[in-house]
């Protein structure tokens, strides 16, 4: 009774350090969901895909002809933004599309974990 009050089991959090290591080995994809002007100002994770949040439903849809190269439903996806809010929203959209998606926070978290930044 009252099972509806139980929360769903939490997905284990992928850390920024784990994402840095996973991108290096090709075990996962990383997506920067910030806008182009933000990337121009601060760079992006080296090797990350750039898909603005508003385009996630289109560019990450594995059934769409223009699905971003580098995304694969069999590999986890790590997502970051400037504050962690947009990446959280992107994770929800990616999960609806069938991805094992994780919010790793911000570009600053990526850099603090030793991740390279490309400009």
WOKA-V534661 format. One line per field, one symbol per residue. burial: # if it has 9 or more other C-alpha atoms within 8 Angstrom, else .. A space follows every 10 residues. Layout:
BEGIN
burial = ???
END
This chain:
BEGIN
burial = .......... ...#.##.## .##...#### ####...##. ..###..##. ###.###### ##.#..#... #.#.###### ##.#.##### #####.#.## #######.## #.#.#.#..
END
